[in-house]
């Protein structure tokens, strides 16, 4: 993931928010990336999903009518 710095930054942000301490993930992002842990793969998947959602043009939803 070294070639996609935005995706890596998003994966790091997700990893550090979802796994904030040693209770949740035994190692930090750098090591998790090196060893391709399940925690790292989940953070990357979430970052990829978020990127796909954010790439879709925003569609304004109609406001509900006030009674």
Secondary structure, 3 states (H helix, E strand, C coil): CCCCHHHHHHHHHHHHHHCCCCCCCCCCHHHHHHHCCHHHHHHHHHHHHHHHHHHCCCCCCCCCCCC
